Amino acid sequence: MSKTYYNTEDLRKFKNITDWSEELGEKFFEYYGSVFKEGALTAREKSLIALAVSHVVKCPYCIDAYTKDGLQKGITKEEMMEAVHVGAAIESGATLVHGVQMMNKYEKLSM
């Protein structure tokens, strides 16, 4: 088995971030827990959002966690893939809209 930079075992160690900074780690987990409570959005909707964002920020740990979470919440593979495509569309759109910056700079410099 080849080794990769990301070790799937490390996801279980996430709770240990409090070991090196107890106060900040506890504040993070309190905030994180609050964010994922039912509110204006359902836990299912939040899981889909988290899955899409996980792909945009390219976090394999989050992808694993929110794929599993989504399955537990009854999210279908089609819904998951659609959420990933939404994230990809927003990410690529954000990259392309910055092309306007380049276009503006080009026009300014080439005058």
C-alpha positions in Angstrom: 0.0 0.0 0.0 1.4 3.4 -0.9 1.5 6.2 1.6 -0.1 9.5 0.9 0.2 12.9 2.5 -3.3 12.5 4.0 -3.7 9.7 6.4 -7.3 8.6 6.9 -6.5 7.7 10.5 -5.8 11.4 11.2 -9.5 12.3 10.9 -10.1 10.5 14.2 -7.4 12.6 15.8 -9.1 15.9 14.9 -10.5 16.1 18.4 -7.0 16.2 19.7 -6.4 19.8 18.5 -7.5 20.8 22.0 -4.4 19.1 23.4 -2.1 22.0 22.2 -4.6 24.8 22.6 -7.4 23.8 24.9 -9.3 27.1 25.0 -9.2 27.8 21.3 -9.9 24.1 20.4 -12.9 24.0 22.7 -14.2 27.3 21.3 -13.9 25.9 17.8 -15.8 22.7 18.6 -18.5 24.7 20.4 -18.9 26.9 17.3 -18.7 24.0 14.9 -21.4 22.1 16.9 -23.6 25.2 16.9 -23.3 25.7 13.2 -24.5 22.2 12.4 -27.5 22.2 14.7 -30.9 22.4 13.0 -31.9 26.0 12.3 -33.2 27.8 9.2 -31.4 25.0 7.3 -31.9 21.3 8.1 -29.0 19.1 9.1 -29.4 17.4 5.8 -29.0 20.7 3.9 -26.0 21.7 6.0 -24.4 18.3 5.2 -24.8 18.9 1.5 -23.3 22.4 1.8 -20.4 21.0 3.8 -19.8 18.3 1.2 -19.7 20.9 -1.6 -17.4 23.2 0.3 -15.2 20.3 1.2 -14.5 19.8 -2.5 -14.0 23.5 -3.1 -11.4 23.7 -0.3 -10.1 20.3 -1.3 -10.1 18.7 2.1 -10.0 14.9 1.8 -10.9 14.6 5.5 -14.0 16.7 5.1 -15.0 14.9 1.9 -14.8 11.5 3.8 -16.6 12.9 6.8 -19.5 14.6 4.9 -19.9 11.7 2.4 -20.4 9.4 5.4 -22.6 12.0 7.2 -24.7 12.5 4.0 -25.2 8.8 3.7 -26.4 8.6 7.3 -28.8 11.4 6.5 -30.2 9.7 3.5 -28.6 11.9 0.9 -28.4 10.1 -2.5 -25.3 9.8 -4.6 -27.0 12.0 -7.2 -27.7 14.7 -4.7 -24.1 14.5 -3.5 -22.7 14.8 -7.1 -25.0 17.7 -7.9 -23.8 19.5 -4.8 -20.2 18.9 -5.9 -21.0 20.4 -9.3 -22.6 23.4 -7.6 -19.3 23.9 -5.7 -17.3 23.4 -8.8 -19.4 25.9 -10.8 -19.0 28.6 -8.1 -15.3 28.0 -7.8 -14.7 28.1 -11.6 -17.0 31.2 -11.9 -15.0 32.9 -9.2 -11.8 32.1 -11.1 -13.1 33.3 -14.4 -14.7 36.5 -13.0 -11.2 37.5 -11.9 -10.3 37.4 -15.5 -12.0 40.8 -15.7 -9.2 42.1 -13.4 -6.7 40.8 -15.9 -8.6 42.4 -18.8 -8.8 45.7 -17.0 -5.0 45.6 -16.3 -4.2 44.6 -19.8 -6.2 47.5 -21.3 -4.6 49.9 -18.9 -1.1 48.8 -19.6 -1.5 48.5 -23.4 -2.7 52.0 -23.9 
